[in-house]
Amino acid sequence: MDPQIAALLPTIEADTAARLASLERDVNEVRRARLAAAAATQGQGATIARQEDIAIPGPGGDIPVRVFVPDRPTGAYLHIHGGGWVLGSETTQDPMLRGIAAAAGVAVVSVGYRLAPEHPYPAGLDDCVAASRWLENAAADLGVTDPAALAIGGESAGANLAVATLLRRRDEMEEPFRAAVLTYGVFSAIYDLPSMKAMWDRNLVLSGPIMEFFSRSYAAGRDLRHPYISPLYADLRGMPPAIFSVGTLDHLYSDTMLMAEAWRKAGNQCDVHQYQDGPHGFNMFPVDIARHSNERIAAFLRAKIGADELATADSLS
């Protein structure tokens, strides 16, 4: 096993073993603890031109977003955080998002969508769709040199919401995004895929019971096969080029691999990267595979909506 991952496993397993009980007891307590831990990293990471928190209009009131802007951004990346639709916020991933903004040369907009169980489906998705439409109009105000150079993505439930946003926008005859970043996404909320079955009782960031808690909170009795809840079952035609990333020790390994296959079979371009021994959330751990993954994501964005894409367009003009 990767020695860096092996050193982290005891702590990860102990924390995960206590997580379901904590969530069932008081989800707000878990949220506060996560926000407090993330607060220590606010503003840390790569040097960028500016970082700010703003509020944008949404269907349920203002949506908080955190904006990371490098010097002369060429495009903009709408980032949707993970957390099982229940945890997390736009404020919890500063170092990673600052790094992507700086390395890709794009503005990053992190969305603080409404969380379940207080706001079950489709509230969070509605907020992400609203944020995607706001970004279309606001990219120029962020200093983006090509306001049409837009990408969308996220991790775990954020990847789920990113694909659902793409599907909603396509189904409503709106297709603004040139690229998607889909990192260890939950693409089937039914949890009957091989890696989930094999790791069901293993406490490794996730577990089967934890994921059931998340889907109960988010879907709230709705059909788990609905394509906006489980996009693995959607018609994926017309999706943009995507980069898929997942670790081999992730409960959602099969979600990612099967979704990438379906993405390609639907006629879409995709790059797929597997990271040996990576558990769920690995790209936010202090390990080499996290750096490699985030560098690949930044390179993908740079190629699709960043300086590389702009240079190619200039060479063809």
KAHU-V713445 format. One record per residue. N is the residue number from 1. RES is the residue in three letters. SS is DSSP state (a for helix, b for strand, c for the rest). NEAR is the number of other ideal C-beta (glycine too) atoms within 8 Angstrom. D_CENTER is the distance of its C-alpha to the mean C-alpha in Angstrom with 2 decimals. Layout:
# KAHU-V713445
n:N res:RES ss:SS near:NEAR d_center:D_CENTER
n:N res:RES ss:SS near:NEAR d_center:D_CENTER
This chain:
# KAHU-V713445
n:1 res:MET ss:c near:5 d_center:26.22
n:2 res:ASP ss:c near:10 d_center:24.43
n:3 res:PRO ss:a near:6 d_center:26.44
n:4 res:GLN ss:a near:11 d_center:23.67
n:5 res:ILE ss:a near:16 d_center:21.65
n:6 res:ALA ss:a near:9 d_center:24.97
n:7 res:ALA ss:a near:6 d_center:25.75
n:8 res:LEU ss:a near:10 d_center:22.64
n:9 res:LEU ss:a near:10 d_center:22.99
n:10 res:PRO ss:a near:6 d_center:25.69
n:11 res:THR ss:a near:7 d_center:23.80
n:12 res:ILE ss:a near:11 d_center:20.56
n:13 res:GLU ss:a near:10 d_center:22.73
n:14 res:ALA ss:a near:8 d_center:24.77
n:15 res:ASP ss:a near:8 d_center:21.97
n:16 res:THR ss:a near:13 d_center:20.35
n:17 res:ALA ss:a near:7 d_center:23.83
n:18 res:ALA ss:c near:8 d_center:24.26
n:19 res:ARG ss:a near:11 d_center:20.91
n:20 res:LEU ss:a near:10 d_center:21.80
n:21 res:ALA ss:a near:7 d_center:25.06
n:22 res:SER ss:a near:10 d_center:23.53
n:23 res:LEU ss:a near:11 d_center:21.09
n:24 res:GLU ss:a near:6 d_center:24.03
n:25 res:ARG ss:a near:6 d_center:26.33
n:26 res:ASP ss:c near:6 d_center:24.48
n:27 res:VAL ss:a near:10 d_center:20.78
n:28 res:ASN ss:a near:6 d_center:21.44
n:29 res:GLU ss:a near:9 d_center:22.92
n:30 res:VAL ss:a near:12 d_center:19.82
n:31 res:ARG ss:a near:10 d_center:17.80
n:32 res:ARG ss:a near:8 d_center:20.53
n:33 res:ALA ss:a near:8 d_center:20.59
n:34 res:ARG ss:a near:12 d_center:16.92
n:35 res:LEU ss:a near:11 d_center:17.35
n:36 res:ALA ss:a near:8 d_center:20.62
n:37 res:ALA ss:a near:7 d_center:19.27
n:38 res:ALA ss:a near:13 d_center:16.61
n:39 res:ALA ss:a near:8 d_center:19.44
n:40 res:ALA ss:c near:6 d_center:21.26
n:41 res:THR ss:c near:9 d_center:18.71
n:42 res:GLN ss:c near:8 d_center:18.58
n:43 res:GLY ss:c near:6 d_center:19.66
n:44 res:GLN ss:c near:7 d_center:19.60
n:45 res:GLY ss:c near:11 d_center:18.52
n:46 res:ALA ss:c near:8 d_center:19.61
n:47 res:THR ss:c near:3 d_center:22.10
n:48 res:ILE ss:c near:12 d_center:21.02
n:49 res:ALA ss:c near:5 d_center:23.25
n:50 res:ARG ss:b near:6 d_center:21.89
n:51 res:GLN ss:b near:10 d_center:19.32
n:52 res:GLU ss:b near:6 d_center:19.82
n:53 res:ASP ss:b near:9 d_center:18.80
n:54 res:ILE ss:b near:7 d_center:19.76
n:55 res:ALA ss:b near:7 d_center:19.88
n:56 res:ILE ss:b near:11 d_center:19.53
n:57 res:PRO ss:c near:6 d_center:21.21
n:58 res:GLY ss:c near:11 d_center:19.58
n:59 res:PRO ss:c near:5 d_center:21.19
n:60 res:GLY ss:c near:8 d_center:21.52
n:61 res:GLY ss:c near:4 d_center:22.38
n:62 res:ASP ss:c near:7 d_center:20.79
n:63 res:ILE ss:b near:14 d_center:17.03
n:64 res:PRO ss:b near:10 d_center:16.38
n:65 res:VAL ss:b near:14 d_center:14.32
n:66 res:ARG ss:b near:14 d_center:14.46
n:67 res:VAL ss:b near:14 d_center:15.41
n:68 res:PHE ss:b near:15 d_center:15.79
n:69 res:VAL ss:b near:12 d_center:18.49
n:70 res:PRO ss:c near:12 d_center:20.20
n:71 res:ASP ss:c near:5 d_center:23.70
n:72 res:ARG ss:c near:7 d_center:24.12
n:73 res:PRO ss:c near:15 d_center:20.58
n:74 res:THR ss:c near:14 d_center:20.92
n:75 res:GLY ss:b near:18 d_center:17.79
n:76 res:ALA ss:b near:17 d_center:14.80
n:77 res:TYR ss:b near:18 d_center:11.01
n:78 res:LEU ss:b near:16 d_center:9.29
n:79 res:HIS ss:b near:13 d_center:6.11
n:80 res:ILE ss:b near:15 d_center:4.69
n:81 res:HIS ss:c near:15 d_center:4.89
n:82 res:GLY ss:c near:11 d_center:5.63
n:83 res:GLY ss:c near:12 d_center:9.40
n:84 res:GLY ss:c near:14 d_center:10.78
n:85 res:TRP ss:c near:13 d_center:10.99
n:86 res:VAL ss:c near:13 d_center:13.69
n:87 res:LEU ss:c near:9 d_center:12.79
n:88 res:GLY ss:c near:9 d_center:11.15
n:89 res:SER ss:c near:9 d_center:11.47
n:90 res:GLU ss:c near:11 d_center:11.06
n:91 res:THR ss:c near:12 d_center:13.51
n:92 res:THR ss:c near:10 d_center:12.21
n:93 res:GLN ss:c near:10 d_center:10.73
n:94 res:ASP ss:a near:16 d_center:13.58
n:95 res:PRO ss:a near:9 d_center:14.76
n:96 res:MET ss:a near:11 d_center:11.73
n:97 res:LEU ss:a near:14 d_center:11.00
n:98 res:ARG ss:a near:15 d_center:14.77
n:99 res:GLY ss:a near:12 d_center:15.13
n:100 res:ILE ss:a near:16 d_center:12.91
n:101 res:ALA ss:a near:18 d_center:14.80
n:102 res:ALA ss:a near:12 d_center:18.05
n:103 res:ALA ss:a near:12 d_center:17.74
n:104 res:ALA ss:a near:14 d_center:16.50
n:105 res:GLY ss:c near:12 d_center:18.71
n:106 res:VAL ss:b near:19 d_center:16.35
n:107 res:ALA ss:b near:16 d_center:15.67
n:108 res:VAL ss:b near:13 d_center:12.20
n:109 res:VAL ss:b near:15 d_center:11.79
n:110 res:SER ss:b near:15 d_center:9.56
n:111 res:VAL ss:b near:14 d_center:10.15
n:112 res:GLY ss:b near:11 d_center:11.98
n:113 res:TYR ss:c near:13 d_center:12.21
n:114 res:ARG ss:c near:8 d_center:14.95
n:115 res:LEU ss:c near:12 d_center:14.60
n:116 res:ALA ss:c near:14 d_center:16.55
n:117 res:PRO ss:c near:10 d_center:19.30
n:118 res:GLU ss:c near:5 d_center:20.84
n:119 res:HIS ss:c near:9 d_center:18.91
n:120 res:PRO ss:c near:10 d_center:18.22
n:121 res:TYR ss:c near:13 d_center:17.02
n:122 res:PRO ss:c near:6 d_center:17.10
n:123 res:ALA ss:a near:12 d_center:16.86
n:124 res:GLY ss:a near:15 d_center:13.14
n:125 res:LEU ss:a near:14 d_center:12.79
n:126 res:ASP ss:a near:11 d_center:15.84
n:127 res:ASP ss:a near:15 d_center:14.45
n:128 res:CYS ss:a near:16 d_center:11.43
n:129 res:VAL ss:a near:11 d_center:14.15
n:130 res:ALA ss:a near:13 d_center:16.42
n:131 res:ALA ss:a near:16 d_center:14.20
n:132 res:SER ss:a near:14 d_center:13.86
n:133 res:ARG ss:a near:9 d_center:17.63
n:134 res:TRP ss:a near:10 d_center:18.27
n:135 res:LEU ss:a near:12 d_center:16.58
n:136 res:GLU ss:a near:10 d_center:18.85
n:137 res:ASN ss:a near:6 d_center:21.78
n:138 res:ALA ss:a near:9 d_center:20.79
n:139 res:ALA ss:c near:15 d_center:19.67
n:140 res:ALA ss:a near:7 d_center:23.33
n:141 res:ASP ss:a near:5 d_center:23.80
n:142 res:LEU ss:a near:12 d_center:21.18
n:143 res:GLY ss:c near:9 d_center:23.48
n:144 res:VAL ss:c near:14 d_center:21.54
n:145 res:THR ss:c near:7 d_center:24.29
n:146 res:ASP ss:c near:9 d_center:22.92
n:147 res:PRO ss:c near:9 d_center:21.40
n:148 res:ALA ss:c near:7 d_center:20.71
n:149 res:ALA ss:c near:17 d_center:18.50
n:150 res:LEU ss:b near:16 d_center:15.08
n:151 res:ALA ss:b near:18 d_center:11.70
n:152 res:ILE ss:b near:15 d_center:8.43
n:153 res:GLY ss:b near:15 d_center:4.92
n:154 res:GLY ss:b near:17 d_center:1.26
n:155 res:GLU ss:b near:12 d_center:2.82
n:156 res:SER ss:c near:16 d_center:5.80
n:157 res:ALA ss:a near:15 d_center:6.62
n:158 res:GLY ss:a near:17 d_center:3.57
n:159 res:ALA ss:a near:18 d_center:4.15
n:160 res:ASN ss:a near:15 d_center:7.51
n:161 res:LEU ss:a near:15 d_center:7.72
n:162 res:ALA ss:a near:18 d_center:6.89
n:163 res:VAL ss:a near:16 d_center:9.64
n:164 res:ALA ss:a near:14 d_center:11.69
n:165 res:THR ss:a near:14 d_center:11.81
n:166 res:LEU ss:a near:13 d_center:13.00
n:167 res:LEU ss:a near:12 d_center:15.44
n:168 res:ARG ss:a near:11 d_center:16.73
n:169 res:ARG ss:a near:13 d_center:17.34
n:170 res:ARG ss:a near:11 d_center:19.04
n:171 res:ASP ss:a near:6 d_center:21.07
n:172 res:GLU ss:c near:6 d_center:22.22
n:173 res:MET ss:c near:5 d_center:23.27
n:174 res:GLU ss:c near:7 d_center:20.76
n:175 res:GLU ss:c near:8 d_center:18.87
n:176 res:PRO ss:c near:8 d_center:17.79
n:177 res:PHE ss:c near:13 d_center:14.97
n:178 res:ARG ss:c near:11 d_center:16.12
n:179 res:ALA ss:b near:15 d_center:13.09
n:180 res:ALA ss:b near:15 d_center:9.64
n:181 res:VAL ss:b near:15 d_center:7.27
n:182 res:LEU ss:b near:15 d_center:6.26
n:183 res:THR ss:b near:16 d_center:6.12
n:184 res:TYR ss:c near:16 d_center:8.29
n:185 res:GLY ss:c near:19 d_center:7.34
n:186 res:VAL ss:c near:13 d_center:9.97
n:187 res:PHE ss:c near:14 d_center:11.82
n:188 res:SER ss:c near:12 d_center:15.13
n:189 res:ALA ss:c near:11 d_center:15.80
n:190 res:ILE ss:c near:7 d_center:19.33
n:191 res:TYR ss:c near:10 d_center:18.77
n:192 res:ASP ss:c near:6 d_center:21.67
n:193 res:LEU ss:c near:10 d_center:20.30
n:194 res:PRO ss:a near:6 d_center:22.11
n:195 res:SER ss:a near:12 d_center:19.87
n:196 res:MET ss:a near:15 d_center:19.28
n:197 res:LYS ss:a near:8 d_center:23.03
n:198 res:ALA ss:a near:6 d_center:23.96
n:199 res:MET ss:c near:13 d_center:21.96
n:200 res:TRP ss:c near:9 d_center:22.38
n:201 res:ASP ss:c near:6 d_center:24.46
n:202 res:ARG ss:c near:7 d_center:23.01
n:203 res:ASN ss:c near:8 d_center:21.47
n:204 res:LEU ss:c near:14 d_center:18.86
n:205 res:VAL ss:c near:8 d_center:15.97
n:206 res:LEU ss:c near:11 d_center:15.90
n:207 res:SER ss:c near:14 d_center:18.98
n:208 res:GLY ss:a near:11 d_center:20.05
n:209 res:PRO ss:a near:7 d_center:21.48
n:210 res:ILE ss:a near:13 d_center:18.47
n:211 res:MET ss:a near:14 d_center:16.33
n:212 res:GLU ss:a near:9 d_center:19.31
n:213 res:PHE ss:a near:13 d_center:19.34
n:214 res:PHE ss:a near:14 d_center:15.78
n:215 res:SER ss:a near:11 d_center:16.56
n:216 res:ARG ss:a near:9 d_center:19.96
n:217 res:SER ss:a near:14 d_center:18.66
n:218 res:TYR ss:a near:17 d_center:16.25
n:219 res:ALA ss:a near:13 d_center:18.40
n:220 res:ALA ss:c near:10 d_center:21.62
n:221 res:GLY ss:c near:3 d_center:23.93
n:222 res:ARG ss:c near:9 d_center:22.53
n:223 res:ASP ss:c near:6 d_center:22.62
n:224 res:LEU ss:c near:10 d_center:19.81
n:225 res:ARG ss:c near:8 d_center:20.37
n:226 res:HIS ss:c near:8 d_center:19.65
n:227 res:PRO ss:c near:11 d_center:17.54
n:228 res:TYR ss:c near:11 d_center:15.20
n:229 res:ILE ss:c near:15 d_center:14.74
n:230 res:SER ss:c near:13 d_center:15.01
n:231 res:PRO ss:a near:14 d_center:14.22
n:232 res:LEU ss:a near:10 d_center:15.80
n:233 res:TYR ss:a near:7 d_center:19.00
n:234 res:ALA ss:c near:10 d_center:18.51
n:235 res:ASP ss:c near:5 d_center:20.48
n:236 res:LEU ss:c near:10 d_center:18.08
n:237 res:ARG ss:c near:7 d_center:20.67
n:238 res:GLY ss:c near:7 d_center:19.95
n:239 res:MET ss:c near:12 d_center:16.30
n:240 res:PRO ss:c near:11 d_center:15.63
n:241 res:PRO ss:b near:11 d_center:15.53
n:242 res:ALA ss:b near:15 d_center:12.37
n:243 res:ILE ss:b near:15 d_center:11.59
n:244 res:PHE ss:b near:16 d_center:10.76
n:245 res:SER ss:b near:13 d_center:10.76
n:246 res:VAL ss:b near:16 d_center:11.99
n:247 res:GLY ss:b near:15 d_center:14.79
n:248 res:THR ss:b near:10 d_center:18.02
n:249 res:LEU ss:b near:10 d_center:18.26
n:250 res:ASP ss:c near:15 d_center:15.15
n:251 res:HIS ss:c near:15 d_center:16.09
n:252 res:LEU ss:c near:16 d_center:13.45
n:253 res:TYR ss:a near:14 d_center:15.01
n:254 res:SER ss:a near:10 d_center:16.87
n:255 res:ASP ss:a near:17 d_center:14.02
n:256 res:THR ss:a near:17 d_center:12.49
n:257 res:MET ss:a near:12 d_center:16.02
n:258 res:LEU ss:a near:12 d_center:17.35
n:259 res:MET ss:a near:15 d_center:14.62
n:260 res:ALA ss:a near:12 d_center:15.20
n:261 res:GLU ss:a near:8 d_center:18.88
n:262 res:ALA ss:a near:10 d_center:18.74
n:263 res:TRP ss:a near:13 d_center:16.85
n:264 res:ARG ss:a near:10 d_center:19.70
n:265 res:LYS ss:a near:6 d_center:22.40
n:266 res:ALA ss:c near:11 d_center:21.52
n:267 res:GLY ss:c near:5 d_center:22.47
n:268 res:ASN ss:c near:13 d_center:19.21
n:269 res:GLN ss:c near:6 d_center:18.64
n:270 res:CYS ss:b near:11 d_center:16.18
n:271 res:ASP ss:b near:10 d_center:16.05
n:272 res:VAL ss:b near:9 d_center:15.41
n:273 res:HIS ss:b near:10 d_center:15.46
n:274 res:GLN ss:b near:9 d_center:16.46
n:275 res:TYR ss:b near:13 d_center:17.02
n:276 res:GLN ss:b near:8 d_center:20.16
n:277 res:ASP ss:b near:12 d_center:20.13
n:278 res:GLY ss:b near:15 d_center:16.51
n:279 res:PRO ss:b near:13 d_center:15.50
n:280 res:HIS ss:c near:12 d_center:12.23
n:281 res:GLY ss:c near:11 d_center:10.46
n:282 res:PHE ss:a near:16 d_center:12.92
n:283 res:ASN ss:a near:13 d_center:11.33
n:284 res:MET ss:a near:7 d_center:11.94
n:285 res:PHE ss:c near:10 d_center:15.46
n:286 res:PRO ss:c near:4 d_center:18.57
n:287 res:VAL ss:c near:11 d_center:19.21
n:288 res:ASP ss:a near:6 d_center:19.96
n:289 res:ILE ss:a near:16 d_center:17.44
n:290 res:ALA ss:a near:12 d_center:14.63
n:291 res:ARG ss:a near:8 d_center:16.47
n:292 res:HIS ss:a near:9 d_center:17.00
n:293 res:SER ss:a near:15 d_center:13.41
n:294 res:ASN ss:a near:13 d_center:12.36
n:295 res:GLU ss:a near:9 d_center:15.62
n:296 res:ARG ss:a near:12 d_center:14.94
n:297 res:ILE ss:a near:14 d_center:11.67
n:298 res:ALA ss:a near:12 d_center:13.78
n:299 res:ALA ss:a near:10 d_center:16.64
n:300 res:PHE ss:a near:12 d_center:14.88
n:301 res:LEU ss:a near:17 d_center:13.95
n:302 res:ARG ss:a near:15 d_center:17.45
n:303 res:ALA ss:a near:8 d_center:18.96
n:304 res:LYS ss:a near:13 d_center:17.40
n:305 res:ILE ss:a near:17 d_center:17.43
n:306 res:GLY ss:c near:15 d_center:18.89
n:307 res:ALA ss:a near:8 d_center:22.38
n:308 res:ASP ss:a near:8 d_center:22.84
n:309 res:GLU ss:a near:14 d_center:22.32
n:310 res:LEU ss:a near:12 d_center:24.69
n:311 res:ALA ss:a near:8 d_center:27.21
n:312 res:THR ss:a near:8 d_center:27.27
n:313 res:ALA ss:a near:8 d_center:27.86
n:314 res:ASP ss:a near:7 d_center:30.62
n:315 res:SER ss:a near:6 d_center:32.25
n:316 res:LEU ss:a near:5 d_center:32.51
n:317 res:SER ss:c near:4 d_center:33.99
